[in-house]
C-alpha cells in the first residue's frame, strides 16, 4: 500500500469510469480494522483475504450473509462514490481531501450493532455521536462535491425512480446522493439484505459482544476508496490522517 506521501499507486489500473469515495475506515493497526476485515473476508488496503468468524448461532456461513458489503470493503460512508468531472484528476481529489482532513480533529465514537431495515450495521450509540459524524460528512461533501461529474440523464432518471422523499430528491439532484446533510445517518454495514429476522438478531447479538471487547471507534482519519471500473471491488487508495487533536467521547 502506498504511503500518505505518495500520490497514486501505479499498480491500480483505473478506467475513465472509476469512482472515488471518501469513507471512514478504522486505523490499520486498530482492532476494529482487523475485526471488520475478518468479518467481510478481506482487507481492501492490502488485498489479503481473511477467514470470517462463524457464530454458532448462524446456520449459514458469514460469507453468504455479507456479499453486498464485501465489495465495498470495511467502511462507513462520508462521501458516496462519484465519478470525476471533466478536468478533475485523482491528484486533485487527493489534494482536496487531504487538505480537508488536516482541518479535522480526532474523536471517540461509541457504537452499537442494530438492524437498519433488513440489514445489520454499526451505528452511533448517542445523538451526539450521530451529530459529530453528520458534521464530518457534511464538511467533506462540501469540499469534494464540486469534483463530481454530472450524472447522465439516464442515470439521474434511474436514481429518481427510487422511493424518495421530496427532500431526498432535491439532495440527489444537487449533490448526487439523497442521504446527505440532514438526511445523513452514519453506519458501517455488516450484512447484505437479510429476509430472516433470526439471522439479523444473531448478527446483532454476536456484534454486541464483540463491541464490548473492541470499545469505541476512534475517528482519527478518513480514507479515499476507489472502484477501478464499474462493478469491481473497491480498494483503499489513500489514508488521510486528521490533525493531532483531543480524542474524547463524542
C-alpha beads as a LAMMPS data file, in Angstrom:
LAMMPS data file: protein, C-alpha beads

250 atoms
249 bonds

1 atom types
1 bond types

-500.0 500.0 xlo xhi
-500.0 500.0 ylo yhi
-500.0 500.0 zlo zhi

Masses

1 110.0

Atoms # bond

1 1 1 0.000 0.000 0.000
2 1 1 1.286 3.463 -0.836
3 1 1 2.202 5.756 1.993
4 1 1 0.415 9.005 2.766
5 1 1 3.131 10.967 0.952
6 1 1 2.651 9.141 -2.333
7 1 1 0.085 10.264 -4.864
8 1 1 -1.048 7.311 -6.931
9 1 1 -0.267 3.631 -6.547
10 1 1 0.773 2.679 -10.099
11 1 1 -0.483 -0.871 -9.611
12 1 1 -4.053 0.427 -9.843
13 1 1 -5.318 0.333 -13.420
14 1 1 -8.264 2.714 -13.245
15 1 1 -10.707 3.184 -16.096
16 1 1 -12.257 6.525 -17.042
17 1 1 -15.380 5.167 -15.327
18 1 1 -13.597 4.775 -11.982
19 1 1 -15.478 6.076 -8.963
20 1 1 -13.958 7.695 -5.882
21 1 1 -15.417 7.765 -2.381
22 1 1 -14.427 9.249 0.944
23 1 1 -15.032 6.775 3.729
24 1 1 -14.284 6.377 7.388
25 1 1 -12.066 3.329 7.879
26 1 1 -10.599 2.395 11.267
27 1 1 -6.838 2.827 11.553
28 1 1 -4.883 -0.031 10.047
29 1 1 -3.254 -1.011 13.354
30 1 1 -6.531 -0.997 15.292
31 1 1 -8.535 -3.974 16.469
32 1 1 -11.534 -2.514 14.664
33 1 1 -9.810 -2.717 11.275
34 1 1 -8.833 -6.338 11.848
35 1 1 -12.293 -7.273 13.114
36 1 1 -14.110 -5.665 10.208
37 1 1 -11.801 -7.066 7.540
38 1 1 -12.090 -10.565 9.011
39 1 1 -15.868 -10.266 9.101
40 1 1 -16.069 -9.257 5.432
41 1 1 -13.412 -11.750 4.362
42 1 1 -10.760 -9.381 3.062
43 1 1 -8.538 -6.351 3.592
44 1 1 -9.159 -3.872 0.761
45 1 1 -5.968 -1.986 1.605
46 1 1 -3.505 -4.874 1.428
47 1 1 -5.557 -7.156 -0.808
48 1 1 -5.164 -10.023 1.670
49 1 1 -8.108 -12.413 2.088
50 1 1 -9.365 -13.233 5.579
51 1 1 -11.353 -16.106 7.063
52 1 1 -14.579 -14.803 8.616
53 1 1 -15.572 -15.963 12.097
54 1 1 -18.563 -18.273 12.319
55 1 1 -21.013 -17.563 15.141
56 1 1 -22.513 -20.819 16.412
57 1 1 -25.982 -19.262 16.259
58 1 1 -25.849 -18.993 12.454
59 1 1 -26.885 -21.758 10.083
60 1 1 -25.422 -20.101 7.020
61 1 1 -21.797 -19.074 6.643
62 1 1 -20.959 -15.434 7.320
63 1 1 -19.584 -15.154 3.777
64 1 1 -23.092 -15.872 2.461
65 1 1 -24.530 -13.029 4.543
66 1 1 -22.004 -10.341 3.616
67 1 1 -21.853 -10.436 -0.191
68 1 1 -23.028 -6.840 -0.695
69 1 1 -20.785 -5.024 1.828
70 1 1 -17.767 -7.165 0.891
71 1 1 -17.414 -5.422 -2.487
72 1 1 -17.101 -2.028 -0.796
73 1 1 -14.726 -3.037 1.985
74 1 1 -14.851 -2.235 5.690
75 1 1 -16.011 1.364 5.926
76 1 1 -18.597 3.941 6.841
77 1 1 -19.593 6.366 4.090
78 1 1 -18.749 10.053 4.398
79 1 1 -18.976 10.980 0.698
80 1 1 -20.668 8.417 -1.524
81 1 1 -18.907 7.113 -4.668
82 1 1 -18.709 9.558 -7.566
83 1 1 -17.081 9.813 -10.993
84 1 1 -14.743 12.703 -11.668
85 1 1 -15.845 15.784 -13.547
86 1 1 -14.023 16.730 -16.740
87 1 1 -10.587 18.114 -15.937
88 1 1 -10.527 16.665 -12.399
89 1 1 -7.681 14.263 -11.690
90 1 1 -7.107 11.736 -8.904
91 1 1 -4.337 14.034 -7.673
92 1 1 -6.853 16.855 -7.401
93 1 1 -9.197 14.680 -5.351
94 1 1 -6.352 13.612 -3.098
95 1 1 -5.112 17.161 -2.545
96 1 1 -8.571 18.488 -1.654
97 1 1 -9.394 15.531 0.571
98 1 1 -6.063 15.720 2.360
99 1 1 -6.481 19.459 2.951
100 1 1 -9.915 18.834 4.447
101 1 1 -8.608 16.009 6.661
102 1 1 -5.847 18.165 8.112
103 1 1 -8.508 20.523 9.456
104 1 1 -10.350 17.797 11.385
105 1 1 -9.818 16.744 14.988
106 1 1 -9.958 13.174 16.225
107 1 1 -12.730 11.948 18.496
108 1 1 -14.077 8.769 20.037
109 1 1 -17.344 7.284 18.769
110 1 1 -19.207 4.692 20.853
111 1 1 -21.206 2.410 18.554
112 1 1 -23.772 -0.362 18.711
113 1 1 -24.962 -3.077 16.341
114 1 1 -28.519 -2.661 15.123
115 1 1 -30.957 -3.753 12.459
116 1 1 -31.482 -0.986 9.913
117 1 1 -34.338 -2.035 7.676
118 1 1 -33.417 -5.547 6.564
119 1 1 -29.660 -5.376 7.145
120 1 1 -27.361 -5.146 10.144
121 1 1 -24.895 -2.325 10.742
122 1 1 -22.921 -0.455 13.346
123 1 1 -24.300 2.959 14.241
124 1 1 -23.510 5.636 16.833
125 1 1 -24.949 4.941 20.271
126 1 1 -25.782 8.541 21.148
127 1 1 -27.281 11.511 19.271
128 1 1 -24.060 13.424 19.946
129 1 1 -22.068 10.820 18.040
130 1 1 -24.545 10.887 15.168
131 1 1 -24.287 14.666 15.023
132 1 1 -20.476 14.565 15.049
133 1 1 -20.413 12.166 12.107
134 1 1 -23.015 14.190 10.234
135 1 1 -20.934 17.330 10.657
136 1 1 -17.837 15.478 9.469
137 1 1 -19.601 14.097 6.396
138 1 1 -21.236 17.422 5.537
139 1 1 -17.908 19.237 5.551
140 1 1 -16.324 16.548 3.414
141 1 1 -19.142 16.718 0.876
142 1 1 -18.879 20.490 0.590
143 1 1 -15.152 20.080 -0.050
144 1 1 -15.407 17.338 -2.675
145 1 1 -18.847 17.971 -4.161
146 1 1 -17.530 20.214 -6.931
147 1 1 -15.262 17.422 -8.217
148 1 1 -18.202 15.161 -9.066
149 1 1 -19.235 14.548 -12.664
150 1 1 -22.847 15.422 -13.510
151 1 1 -24.806 12.159 -13.836
152 1 1 -26.171 11.254 -17.234
153 1 1 -29.878 11.824 -17.847
154 1 1 -30.494 8.073 -17.774
155 1 1 -28.617 7.635 -14.507
156 1 1 -30.425 10.574 -12.965
157 1 1 -33.804 9.190 -14.037
158 1 1 -32.953 5.778 -12.605
159 1 1 -31.980 7.230 -9.267
160 1 1 -35.028 9.483 -9.099
161 1 1 -37.266 6.458 -9.702
162 1 1 -36.353 5.179 -6.241
163 1 1 -38.824 5.801 -3.380
164 1 1 -37.506 9.115 -2.043
165 1 1 -38.971 11.996 -0.075
166 1 1 -39.098 15.423 -1.732
167 1 1 -36.127 16.497 0.389
168 1 1 -34.128 13.447 -0.650
169 1 1 -34.961 14.039 -4.313
170 1 1 -33.727 17.624 -4.035
171 1 1 -30.477 16.471 -2.398
172 1 1 -29.977 13.838 -5.081
173 1 1 -30.343 16.399 -7.852
174 1 1 -27.989 18.919 -6.221
175 1 1 -25.415 16.635 -4.601
176 1 1 -25.679 13.322 -6.443
177 1 1 -26.850 11.364 -3.406
178 1 1 -30.080 11.599 -1.386
179 1 1 -28.748 10.759 2.083
180 1 1 -26.586 13.770 2.871
181 1 1 -26.674 16.685 5.339
182 1 1 -29.857 16.364 7.450
183 1 1 -30.677 13.029 5.774
184 1 1 -27.270 11.514 6.594
185 1 1 -27.140 8.583 9.025
186 1 1 -23.679 7.198 9.694
187 1 1 -23.395 3.424 9.681
188 1 1 -20.923 0.648 8.904
189 1 1 -22.671 -2.172 7.071
190 1 1 -22.249 -5.685 8.465
191 1 1 -24.577 -7.689 6.231
192 1 1 -26.409 -7.887 2.953
193 1 1 -30.204 -7.555 2.978
194 1 1 -31.488 -10.440 5.105
195 1 1 -35.078 -11.635 4.981
196 1 1 -34.783 -13.860 8.057
197 1 1 -35.230 -11.913 11.294
198 1 1 -33.464 -14.611 13.321
199 1 1 -30.315 -14.152 11.231
200 1 1 -30.360 -10.407 11.791
201 1 1 -30.867 -10.904 15.529
202 1 1 -27.996 -13.399 15.704
203 1 1 -25.635 -10.948 13.997
204 1 1 -26.656 -8.115 16.314
205 1 1 -26.090 -10.316 19.373
206 1 1 -22.677 -11.517 18.159
207 1 1 -21.514 -7.984 17.408
208 1 1 -22.852 -6.714 20.713
209 1 1 -20.340 -8.967 22.468
210 1 1 -17.575 -8.047 20.016
211 1 1 -18.132 -4.319 20.527
212 1 1 -17.754 -4.789 24.281
213 1 1 -14.247 -6.153 23.598
214 1 1 -13.238 -3.557 20.993
215 1 1 -14.593 -0.414 22.635
216 1 1 -15.481 2.806 20.805
217 1 1 -14.329 3.590 17.289
218 1 1 -11.571 6.191 17.109
219 1 1 -12.332 8.628 14.308
220 1 1 -8.840 9.920 13.617
221 1 1 -8.665 9.694 9.830
222 1 1 -10.625 9.196 6.636
223 1 1 -9.704 7.214 3.539
224 1 1 -10.127 7.553 -0.210
225 1 1 -11.519 4.392 -1.761
226 1 1 -11.642 3.688 -5.498
227 1 1 -13.820 1.454 -7.649
228 1 1 -11.335 0.961 -10.528
229 1 1 -14.027 0.023 -13.070
230 1 1 -17.803 -0.452 -12.840
231 1 1 -18.717 -3.457 -10.732
232 1 1 -15.205 -4.162 -9.484
233 1 1 -14.397 -4.380 -5.752
234 1 1 -13.372 -1.130 -4.109
235 1 1 -9.790 -0.651 -2.945
236 1 1 -8.467 1.591 -0.212
237 1 1 -6.204 4.019 -2.072
238 1 1 -5.037 6.624 0.463
239 1 1 -5.484 7.135 4.197
240 1 1 -5.946 10.734 5.316
241 1 1 -4.908 11.363 8.937
242 1 1 -6.639 14.111 10.880
243 1 1 -4.594 16.741 12.659
244 1 1 -3.420 15.849 16.161
245 1 1 -6.277 16.593 18.496
246 1 1 -8.008 15.522 21.662
247 1 1 -9.743 12.148 21.478
248 1 1 -12.761 12.291 23.755
249 1 1 -16.247 10.919 23.916
250 1 1 -18.453 12.378 21.202

Bonds

1 1 1 2
2 1 2 3
3 1 3 4
4 1 4 5
5 1 5 6
6 1 6 7
7 1 7 8
8 1 8 9
9 1 9 10
10 1 10 11
11 1 11 12
12 1 12 13
13 1 13 14
14 1 14 15
15 1 15 16
16 1 16 17
17 1 17 18
18 1 18 19
19 1 19 20
20 1 20 21
21 1 21 22
22 1 22 23
23 1 23 24
24 1 24 25
25 1 25 26
26 1 26 27
27 1 27 28
28 1 28 29
29 1 29 30
30 1 30 31
31 1 31 32
32 1 32 33
33 1 33 34
34 1 34 35
35 1 35 36
36 1 36 37
37 1 37 38
38 1 38 39
39 1 39 40
40 1 40 41
41 1 41 42
42 1 42 43
43 1 43 44
44 1 44 45
45 1 45 46
46 1 46 47
47 1 47 48
48 1 48 49
49 1 49 50
50 1 50 51
51 1 51 52
52 1 52 53
53 1 53 54
54 1 54 55
55 1 55 56
56 1 56 57
57 1 57 58
58 1 58 59
59 1 59 60
60 1 60 61
61 1 61 62
62 1 62 63
63 1 63 64
64 1 64 65
65 1 65 66
66 1 66 67
67 1 67 68
68 1 68 69
69 1 69 70
70 1 70 71
71 1 71 72
72 1 72 73
73 1 73 74
74 1 74 75
75 1 75 76
76 1 76 77
77 1 77 78
78 1 78 79
79 1 79 80
80 1 80 81
81 1 81 82
82 1 82 83
83 1 83 84
84 1 84 85
85 1 85 86
86 1 86 87
87 1 87 88
88 1 88 89
89 1 89 90
90 1 90 91
91 1 91 92
92 1 92 93
93 1 93 94
94 1 94 95
95 1 95 96
96 1 96 97
97 1 97 98
98 1 98 99
99 1 99 100
100 1 100 101
101 1 101 102
102 1 102 103
103 1 103 104
104 1 104 105
105 1 105 106
106 1 106 107
107 1 107 108
108 1 108 109
109 1 109 110
110 1 110 111
111 1 111 112
112 1 112 113
113 1 113 114
114 1 114 115
115 1 115 116
116 1 116 117
117 1 117 118
118 1 118 119
119 1 119 120
120 1 120 121
121 1 121 122
122 1 122 123
123 1 123 124
124 1 124 125
125 1 125 126
126 1 126 127
127 1 127 128
128 1 128 129
129 1 129 130
130 1 130 131
131 1 131 132
132 1 132 133
133 1 133 134
134 1 134 135
135 1 135 136
136 1 136 137
137 1 137 138
138 1 138 139
139 1 139 140
140 1 140 141
141 1 141 142
142 1 142 143
143 1 143 144
144 1 144 145
145 1 145 146
146 1 146 147
147 1 147 148
148 1 148 149
149 1 149 150
150 1 150 151
151 1 151 152
152 1 152 153
153 1 153 154
154 1 154 155
155 1 155 156
156 1 156 157
157 1 157 158
158 1 158 159
159 1 159 160
160 1 160 161
161 1 161 162
162 1 162 163
163 1 163 164
164 1 164 165
165 1 165 166
166 1 166 167
167 1 167 168
168 1 168 169
169 1 169 170
170 1 170 171
171 1 171 172
172 1 172 173
173 1 173 174
174 1 174 175
175 1 175 176
176 1 176 177
177 1 177 178
178 1 178 179
179 1 179 180
180 1 180 181
181 1 181 182
182 1 182 183
183 1 183 184
184 1 184 185
185 1 185 186
186 1 186 187
187 1 187 188
188 1 188 189
189 1 189 190
190 1 190 191
191 1 191 192
192 1 192 193
193 1 193 194
194 1 194 195
195 1 195 196
196 1 196 197
197 1 197 198
198 1 198 199
199 1 199 200
200 1 200 201
201 1 201 202
202 1 202 203
203 1 203 204
204 1 204 205
205 1 205 206
206 1 206 207
207 1 207 208
208 1 208 209
209 1 209 210
210 1 210 211
211 1 211 212
212 1 212 213
213 1 213 214
214 1 214 215
215 1 215 216
216 1 216 217
217 1 217 218
218 1 218 219
219 1 219 220
220 1 220 221
221 1 221 222
222 1 222 223
223 1 223 224
224 1 224 225
225 1 225 226
226 1 226 227
227 1 227 228
228 1 228 229
229 1 229 230
230 1 230 231
231 1 231 232
232 1 232 233
233 1 233 234
234 1 234 235
235 1 235 236
236 1 236 237
237 1 237 238
238 1 238 239
239 1 239 240
240 1 240 241
241 1 241 242
242 1 242 243
243 1 243 244
244 1 244 245
245 1 245 246
246 1 246 247
247 1 247 248
248 1 248 249
249 1 249 250
